[in-house]
Structures are given as structure tokens and as C-alpha cells.
Amino acid sequence: MPVRYSKKLDALPHYEGGMDIDRARRMYEASDVIKLASNESPWGPHPAVLEAIGAAAAGSNRYPDQYASLLRRRLADRYEVEPGTIAVANGSCEILLAAALALCEPGAEILYAWPSFSMYPQLAPLSGAREIRVPLNDAYEHDLEAMATEITAATQLVLVCNPNNPTGTALPVAAIAAFLNRVPDHVTVILDEAYIEMQVLDDPDATVDLLPEHPNLVLLRTFSKVYGLAGLRCGYALGSAGFRAAVDSVRQPFDVNSLAQAAGAEALQHADDMIARVERTIAERIGVEEELHDLGLRTAASQTNFSWIDLGDRDEAAIVEGLGKRGVIVRAGTPLGGPGHIRVTYGTEAENRRFLGALAELL
Ligand SMILES: Cc1ncc(COP(=O)(O)O)c(C=O)c1O
């Protein structure tokens, strides 16, 4: 009899990341390819971060600090919270998976908006929970009113992606606070803030002030986006000591490698660099969105490092392929839950010009 794998695999959707550059070269027979498909930073890590990674690499014969003590201490100083309330993991994706495993039994409900981050559909099949999806409103934003009415006694986890991937839209902290006041205490709310530094509606740390009032609130953040460290895999959650302990009990002990811990700890020492990266991203955002509108395209109001573009009645697959043949990788909307759209991450100014030129040609 052949090996039989768990039945839950049948229900697990396949997570397909943005196409990598080598594959795009082969597929589109294009030599000079740029990747604007995974919401990464086009700018590499700060030189001091690279140095810290190099120094940590020399100690690679040792296992990493299982408690990520230095990183958690620096995060605690940065946010003025207790180190014991901070979970760190191998990317914020790992915290999402750990939260679902730690919180959900079969029969539990996980509630989230759609389209939203494409990891969320993994959580229910993995944990045995049932998922409830609430459509975004016409402005591509979370409909928190509709989400609040979907909460039941079985709801264990609510995911609010703010700013939202793939649409880039964000809600102000006042709306989030009003929503939290309606959520019963037994429900954990993960506010996925992977792009929070790039929004201009509120102080990026405004939600940290909501933590003392809401022990069921978790803020999920990452070094993958604004800090330019996606390749190292390091994410963290600010929440309660209970949430941190739950994550720690289901993750593997040495999940954040030494290089990632050192990089994250060092990156936090360079706030000016982070702010400069945000400013450059916002400048690109303004420029790209303006030109997209000049091309006659509607976009969701981006508060992130990417645009969600409504293609109207144009052929999504033909546009993705046409851009690919011109050496520009973007993300098709259909697999992200939004047929008739594409998502493009901002690159450097030159890369964005190239994307806009290629798109104008195709239109
Ligand atoms: C909304 C959102 N949350 C979390 C993540 C995952 O980030 P990490 O690299 O920390 O796993 C992403 C990555 O694209 C994202 O868009």
C-alpha cells in the first residue's frame, strides 16, 4: 500500500509566491528582468546590518539563541513593551501558522476579509478550523461593520490586514479601535501590519497604544518589507505574554536563525534609515499612481509599496504575459482573489519607469 498523507492536505491551497527572476528569464526569453511581484524592498539592507550579518555568520557552527533575547530586548525598547509579550519567528507568516495551531480546534472559526493576504486561506485547513470570508467594500477596504456581525461564539481568530495586501488600502486607527471595542474578549484579533510603516493616515505606532486596553489584540510586524530583509525571514508579534507563550509552544525552538536575529537587532538601531526608505517609497507611490491614472486606470488608494490596478475589461493574463515578455514581473490578480486586476510592487525609480513604459505600450 502506498504512503498515505493526511487528508487535510487535500484542502490546503497551494501558496504561489511571485515568479523569481531566473524562471521569468527562461519563461519569457527575456534577458533583463525586473521583479515587481513580491512587495519586497528594492533597496538592500543598511551597511551596518550587512556587517552584523557577516559577524553572525562567523558563529554559524552554534545554534541560534532560542529566545532571540537581544532582538526581543531591542524590540521591547523600541515599542516600550515587556520583552515577554513579544513573539519572534521565521517570518511573520510563521506566527500566523502558529496562531492558528495554538488557538483553533476543529469547529473553531477564523474570520478574515477577502481579497487579503494569500497565506490566510492556509490557516483553516491546517488547524481544522472553518474559515469565514467577508468581501472588501467597493473601495477595496475591510468592511469592519460586516466583519463584526460575522463573529460568533465559535470565532477564535480574526485577521485584519491593515494596510491590506493585495489592495494596499488602509483604515485609520480610530476605525480599528472602534472595531476592537465590539469584539468579545475570547476572540484573538491579529492586526497584520506588515506594511504599517508606509501608511500616512496615522502614526505607525498608534496601534501599540491599543494593546494595554485589549489583551486579545496582537500586532504582527516584519523585517521583510521596509527593512529590506525578506531573504532572512524574521517577523514578530506584539501582544500578550499568553500569546507569546502559545506561539513558542508550537514553533520549532531554533526557528529564527542567528543571521536574522542579528540583522533585525541591528536594523532597529537605524531608525533614520528606515524613515528615509519610507519617504522614498512614498515618492515612488505618488509618481506611479499618478501615471497609472493618466493611463486611464483605476487603482485602489495605496498606503503601501504596491498598487492594485483595475484593468477594466482588458485581458489580465495577456497583460501579465505582455509585461513578462518585456522583462517586468508583476502579480496577476486572479490567484490573489481579484480577477481583472494586477498588483505591482514599486521598485527603484528606473524600474518603475520601465514598468509604466511597458504597460503604456500594452494598453
Ligand atoms: C500582509 C502580509 N503579512 C505578512 C507577510 C509575510 O511576511 P514575512 O516575510 O514576515 O513572513 C506578508 C508578505 O508578503 C504580507 O503581505
The ligand as a MOL file (V3000), in Angstrom:
LIG
                    3D

  0  0  0     0  0            999 V3000
M  V30 BEGIN CTAB
M  V30 COUNTS 16 16 0 0 0
M  V30 BEGIN ATOM
M  V30 1 C 0.1090 41.2430 4.7850 0
M  V30 2 C 1.3230 40.4010 4.9280 0
M  V30 3 N 1.5660 39.8160 6.0930 0
M  V30 4 C 2.6400 39.0530 6.2770 0
M  V30 5 C 3.5360 38.8620 5.2500 0
M  V30 6 C 4.6640 37.9050 5.4760 0
M  V30 7 O 5.8040 38.4720 5.8300 0
M  V30 8 P 7.0570 37.6200 6.3500 0
M  V30 9 O 8.0690 37.7690 5.2860 0
M  V30 10 O 7.4120 38.3120 7.6210 0
M  V30 11 O 6.6450 36.2000 6.5660 0
M  V30 12 C 3.3370 39.4520 4.0150 0
M  V30 13 C 4.2700 39.2150 2.9090 0
M  V30 14 O 4.0320 39.4680 1.7720 0
M  V30 15 C 2.1970 40.2520 3.8430 0
M  V30 16 O 1.9200 40.8300 2.6810 0
M  V30 END ATOM
M  V30 BEGIN BOND
M  V30 1 1 1 2
M  V30 2 1 2 3
M  V30 3 2 2 15
M  V30 4 2 3 4
M  V30 5 1 4 5
M  V30 6 1 5 6
M  V30 7 2 5 12
M  V30 8 1 6 7
M  V30 9 1 7 8
M  V30 10 2 8 9
M  V30 11 1 8 10
M  V30 12 1 8 11
M  V30 13 1 12 13
M  V30 14 1 12 15
M  V30 15 2 13 14
M  V30 16 1 15 16
M  V30 END BOND
M  V30 END CTAB
M  END
